[in-house]
């Protein structure tokens, strides 16, 4: 697959426990910008341990995106009945804005038998909200947080229920 703007050759593969070290490194690098937005490094993507990532990847639905063998993106989630729950998307900081996050979402949606997908982000994460809405996700719920922000849940119809 080639992203539209940069002629990058991106290869997608199912995520698994063998990817844990690279995924943790990628996730920490990717979420530094979120920590700056929210003024705190106390967030699961930055505090999660290698053992926790390894365990999570043993039982999750997800995809990796690689450019020339380098892990540049990862999407993790799970399938719950007819719902694809997207839990975490991480894109290498130097590759953000290249269409990798959009492509990972499309790959996960296409490969899933789920009728609907759900994901969430924080209310200050404006770039994430723009991306998700441009991919067809619509806000379904806002949950106030103790710090004055909101956790925003978005949903998208994928397929007719089977």
WOURZI-V928957 format. One record per backbone hydrogen bond with DSSP energy under -0.5 kcal/mol. CO is the residue of the C=O (numbers start at 1). NH is the residue of the N-H. E is the energy in kcal/mol with one decimal. If there is no record, write none. Layout:
co->CO nh->NH e->E
co->CO nh->NH e->E
//
This chain:
co->1 nh->10 e->-3.0
co->3 nh->7 e->-1.1
co->8 nh->3 e->-1.3
co->8 nh->10 e->-0.9
co->9 nh->68 e->-0.6
co->11 nh->66 e->-2.4
co->13 nh->64 e->-3.0
co->16 nh->19 e->-2.2
co->17 nh->20 e->-1.8
co->19 nh->23 e->-2.9
co->20 nh->24 e->-2.7
co->21 nh->25 e->-2.0
co->22 nh->26 e->-2.7
co->23 nh->27 e->-3.0
co->24 nh->28 e->-2.3
co->25 nh->29 e->-2.1
co->26 nh->30 e->-2.9
co->27 nh->31 e->-2.1
co->28 nh->32 e->-0.5
co->29 nh->32 e->-0.7
co->30 nh->33 e->-0.5
co->31 nh->35 e->-2.2
co->32 nh->36 e->-2.0
co->33 nh->37 e->-1.8
co->34 nh->38 e->-2.4
co->35 nh->39 e->-1.2
co->35 nh->40 e->-1.6
co->41 nh->43 e->-2.0
co->43 nh->46 e->-2.1
co->43 nh->47 e->-1.4
co->44 nh->48 e->-2.1
co->49 nh->53 e->-2.3
co->50 nh->54 e->-2.8
co->51 nh->55 e->-2.4
co->52 nh->56 e->-2.4
co->53 nh->57 e->-2.6
co->54 nh->58 e->-0.8
co->55 nh->58 e->-0.6
co->55 nh->59 e->-0.5
co->56 nh->59 e->-1.1
co->57 nh->60 e->-0.6
co->60 nh->62 e->-0.5
co->61 nh->77 e->-2.0
co->62 nh->15 e->-1.8
co->63 nh->75 e->-2.6
co->64 nh->13 e->-1.5
co->65 nh->72 e->-2.8
co->65 nh->73 e->-1.5
co->66 nh->11 e->-2.7
co->67 nh->70 e->-2.0
co->70 nh->67 e->-2.2
co->70 nh->72 e->-0.6
co->72 nh->92 e->-2.4
co->73 nh->65 e->-2.7
co->74 nh->90 e->-2.7
co->75 nh->63 e->-1.9
co->76 nh->87 e->-2.3
co->76 nh->88 e->-2.1
co->77 nh->61 e->-2.6
co->78 nh->80 e->-0.5
co->78 nh->85 e->-3.2
co->79 nh->81 e->-0.5
co->80 nh->83 e->-1.6
co->82 nh->115 e->-1.4
co->82 nh->116 e->-2.0
co->83 nh->80 e->-3.2
co->83 nh->85 e->-0.7
co->84 nh->86 e->-0.8
co->84 nh->118 e->-2.8
co->85 nh->78 e->-2.0
co->85 nh->87 e->-0.7
co->88 nh->76 e->-2.8
co->90 nh->74 e->-2.2
co->92 nh->95 e->-2.3
co->92 nh->96 e->-0.7
co->93 nh->96 e->-0.8
co->95 nh->98 e->-1.5
co->99 nh->103 e->-2.2
co->100 nh->104 e->-2.7
co->101 nh->105 e->-2.3
co->102 nh->106 e->-2.5
co->103 nh->107 e->-2.6
co->104 nh->108 e->-2.7
co->105 nh->109 e->-2.7
co->106 nh->110 e->-2.7
co->107 nh->111 e->-2.2
co->108 nh->112 e->-0.8
co->109 nh->112 e->-0.6
co->115 nh->158 e->-3.3
co->115 nh->159 e->-1.0
co->116 nh->84 e->-2.9
co->117 nh->156 e->-2.1
co->118 nh->86 e->-3.0
co->119 nh->154 e->-2.9
co->121 nh->152 e->-3.5
co->122 nh->125 e->-1.5
co->124 nh->126 e->-1.9
co->125 nh->129 e->-2.2
co->126 nh->130 e->-2.5
co->127 nh->131 e->-2.4
co->128 nh->132 e->-2.9
co->129 nh->133 e->-2.5
co->130 nh->134 e->-2.2
co->131 nh->135 e->-1.2
co->132 nh->137 e->-2.5
co->133 nh->136 e->-1.5
co->138 nh->155 e->-2.7
co->141 nh->153 e->-2.8
co->142 nh->144 e->-0.6
co->143 nh->151 e->-3.0
co->145 nh->148 e->-1.6
co->149 nh->145 e->-3.1
co->150 nh->123 e->-2.3
co->150 nh->152 e->-0.6
co->151 nh->143 e->-2.8
co->151 nh->153 e->-0.6
co->152 nh->121 e->-1.9
co->153 nh->140 e->-3.0
co->153 nh->141 e->-1.5
co->154 nh->119 e->-2.2
co->155 nh->138 e->-2.7
co->156 nh->117 e->-2.8
//
